[in-house]
Amino acid sequence: MTTTFTNQAAIMTQNYDTANALLTLSQGGLILFPTDTTWSIGCDALNPKALSKLLDLHQQKNTSPIELLVNSIGMIKSYVTHLHPRVETLLVFHTRPLTLLLEHARRLPAEVLHPDGSVAMRLTQDEFTRLLVGQFGQPIATTPACVEGQPYPTHFGAISSTILQGVDHVSKFRQHDKNQGELSVMVKLSDGDEELVFLRE
């Protein structure tokens, strides 16, 4: 994958420390980085080997916990056969981090799909994460930066040594930020596309 940088983007890359993260992602590695919710482990969402590494580190045993970070509605539409207008409107006006559980996924590895074939996608609102996804040019698969069953890290200092030692790149951005991270709201359309169902608020 080739990434073209403008002068402005190159400056932002240096400020946000994305160059090494992008290289790690392109080589199938795992990154540890802050998102618009919690600190997360991330990898190339289209690379099955990278996804297996991600799930192994998270020690996932049940259904897929993976959420795909995207930076535009257009990117979402690239990986689902249909985005309901009601969902698209919600994306435009919702102000909190919002994860959509979408049916009819396409062009995605089995590792990111839920048992019913749906996929969880989040249109990130965080400037750093939007830049990273945009420069990578495709979704980044994420799990919270913890082993399954352990508390979600509320800040960088809460991340365990198991996770820190298991990734290939650790972002320097926001390591000293003590803000409490929290999970996103999760929404899906009910059967028949009649109403929005909030699975996580």
C-alpha positions as CSV (number, residue, x, y, z in Angstrom):
1,M,0.0,0.0,0.0
2,T,1.3,3.4,-1.0
3,T,0.4,6.5,1.0
4,T,0.9,10.0,-0.5
5,F,1.5,12.8,1.9
6,T,0.9,16.5,1.2
7,N,3.1,19.0,3.1
8,Q,0.3,19.7,5.5
9,A,-0.4,16.0,6.1
10,A,3.3,15.4,6.7
11,I,3.4,18.1,9.4
12,M,0.3,16.5,11.0
13,T,1.9,13.1,10.8
14,Q,4.9,14.3,12.7
15,N,2.8,16.0,15.3
16,Y,0.5,13.0,15.8
17,D,3.2,10.3,15.5
18,T,1.3,8.3,12.8
19,A,4.2,7.4,10.5
20,N,5.4,4.3,12.5
21,A,1.8,3.3,13.2
22,L,1.0,3.3,9.5
23,L,4.1,1.2,8.8
24,T,3.2,-1.3,11.5
25,L,-0.3,-1.6,10.2
26,S,0.8,-2.1,6.6
27,Q,3.2,-4.9,7.7
28,G,0.5,-6.8,9.6
29,G,1.5,-5.7,13.1
30,L,-0.5,-4.5,16.1
31,I,-0.6,-0.9,17.3
32,L,-1.7,0.5,20.7
33,F,-3.3,3.9,20.3
34,P,-5.9,6.3,21.8
35,T,-9.3,6.5,20.1
36,D,-12.4,8.5,20.7
37,T,-13.4,6.0,23.4
38,T,-10.8,3.9,25.2
39,W,-7.1,3.1,24.4
40,S,-7.3,0.3,21.8
41,I,-5.3,-2.4,20.1
42,G,-5.6,-2.0,16.3
43,C,-4.6,-3.8,13.1
44,D,-5.4,-3.9,9.4
45,A,-9.0,-4.9,9.2
46,L,-8.5,-6.7,5.9
47,N,-5.5,-8.9,7.0
48,P,-6.7,-12.2,8.5
49,K,-3.2,-13.0,10.0
50,A,-3.2,-9.6,11.7
51,L,-6.7,-10.1,13.0
52,S,-5.8,-13.5,14.4
53,K,-2.9,-11.8,16.3
54,L,-5.3,-9.2,17.6
55,L,-7.7,-11.8,18.9
56,D,-5.0,-13.8,20.5
57,L,-3.6,-10.8,22.4
58,H,-7.1,-9.9,23.5
59,Q,-7.6,-13.5,24.5
60,Q,-11.1,-13.5,22.9
61,K,-13.0,-16.8,23.5
62,N,-16.5,-16.1,22.5
63,T,-18.1,-13.9,19.8
64,S,-16.0,-11.3,17.9
65,P,-15.4,-8.1,20.0
66,I,-13.8,-6.4,17.0
67,E,-15.0,-2.9,15.9
68,L,-13.9,-1.4,12.7
69,L,-12.9,2.3,12.8
70,V,-13.7,4.3,9.7
71,N,-13.4,8.0,9.0
72,S,-16.3,8.6,6.6
73,I,-19.8,7.4,5.7
74,G,-18.4,6.6,2.3
75,M,-15.9,4.1,3.9
76,I,-18.8,2.4,5.7
77,K,-20.7,2.1,2.4
78,S,-17.7,0.4,0.8
79,Y,-18.1,-2.6,3.2
80,V,-21.8,-3.0,3.5
81,T,-24.3,-3.6,0.7
82,H,-26.8,-1.1,2.0
83,L,-26.8,1.7,4.6
84,H,-30.3,2.6,5.7
85,P,-31.1,6.3,5.5
86,R,-32.2,6.4,9.1
87,V,-28.7,5.1,10.2
88,E,-27.0,7.6,7.9
89,T,-29.0,10.4,9.5
90,L,-28.0,9.2,12.9
91,L,-24.4,9.3,12.0
92,V,-24.6,12.9,10.8
93,F,-26.3,14.2,14.0
94,H,-25.1,11.9,16.8
95,T,-22.5,13.7,19.0
96,R,-21.2,10.8,21.2
97,P,-19.0,8.0,19.8
98,L,-21.4,5.7,18.0
99,T,-20.9,2.0,17.0
100,L,-23.2,0.6,14.4
101,L,-24.0,-3.1,14.2
102,L,-24.6,-3.4,10.4
103,E,-25.9,-6.3,8.4
104,H,-24.9,-7.4,4.9
105,A,-21.2,-6.9,5.3
106,R,-19.0,-7.5,2.3
107,R,-15.3,-7.6,1.3
108,L,-14.4,-8.3,5.0
109,P,-12.6,-11.3,6.6
110,A,-14.6,-13.7,8.7
111,E,-12.6,-12.7,11.8
112,V,-14.4,-9.3,12.0
113,L,-17.9,-10.7,11.5
114,H,-20.3,-11.5,14.3
115,P,-22.0,-15.0,14.2
116,D,-25.0,-13.6,12.3
117,G,-22.7,-12.1,9.6
118,S,-23.0,-8.5,10.9
119,V,-20.1,-6.1,11.5
120,A,-19.5,-3.4,14.1
121,M,-18.3,-0.1,12.7
122,R,-17.6,3.2,14.3
123,L,-17.3,6.5,12.5
124,T,-14.6,8.0,14.7
125,Q,-14.9,11.6,15.8
126,D,-11.4,11.9,17.2
127,E,-9.1,14.0,15.0
128,F,-6.0,11.8,15.6
129,T,-7.9,8.6,14.8
130,R,-9.6,10.1,11.7
131,L,-6.2,11.1,10.4
132,L,-4.8,7.7,11.0
133,V,-7.6,5.8,9.3
134,G,-7.6,8.3,6.5
135,Q,-3.9,7.9,5.8
136,F,-4.2,4.1,6.0
137,G,-7.0,4.3,3.5
138,Q,-9.1,1.5,4.9
139,P,-10.7,0.4,8.2
140,I,-8.6,-0.3,11.3
141,A,-9.9,-3.2,13.4
142,T,-9.8,-2.6,17.1
143,T,-10.5,-4.2,20.5
144,P,-10.1,-2.4,23.9
145,A,-6.6,-2.5,25.2
146,C,-7.1,-5.3,27.7
147,V,-7.4,-9.0,28.0
148,E,-11.0,-10.2,27.7
149,G,-12.8,-10.1,31.1
150,Q,-10.5,-7.4,32.5
151,P,-11.6,-3.8,33.0
152,Y,-11.3,-1.4,30.0
153,P,-8.3,0.9,30.4
154,T,-9.5,4.4,31.4
155,H,-6.1,5.9,30.5
156,F,-2.7,4.8,29.3
157,G,-1.4,4.1,32.7
158,A,-4.2,1.5,33.2
159,I,-3.0,-0.7,30.3
160,S,-1.4,-4.0,31.5
161,S,2.1,-5.1,30.7
162,T,0.7,-8.0,28.7
163,I,-0.8,-5.7,26.2
164,L,2.1,-3.3,26.1
165,Q,4.5,-6.1,25.4
166,G,2.2,-7.8,22.9
167,V,1.9,-5.0,20.4
168,D,4.4,-3.9,17.8
169,H,3.9,-0.1,18.1
170,V,2.8,2.1,21.0
171,S,1.5,5.6,20.1
172,K,3.0,8.4,22.1
173,F,0.0,10.6,21.6
174,R,-2.2,11.3,24.7
175,Q,-0.2,9.0,27.0
176,H,-0.4,11.6,29.8
177,D,-4.1,12.3,29.3
178,K,-6.0,11.2,32.4
179,N,-9.5,11.6,31.0
180,Q,-11.7,8.7,31.7
181,G,-12.2,6.6,28.5
182,E,-15.6,4.9,28.0
183,L,-17.2,2.6,25.4
184,S,-19.3,4.0,22.5
185,V,-23.0,3.8,22.2
186,M,-24.0,0.8,20.1
187,V,-27.0,0.8,17.8
188,K,-28.6,-1.5,15.3
189,L,-31.8,-1.5,13.2
190,S,-34.6,-3.8,14.4
191,D,-35.8,-6.6,12.2
192,G,-37.7,-5.0,9.3
193,D,-35.7,-1.8,9.6
194,E,-38.5,-0.2,11.6
195,E,-36.7,1.4,14.5
196,L,-33.2,1.9,16.0
197,V,-32.3,-0.4,18.9
198,F,-29.7,0.7,21.4
199,L,-27.6,-2.3,22.4
200,R,-25.2,-0.2,24.6
201,E,-25.8,3.3,26.0
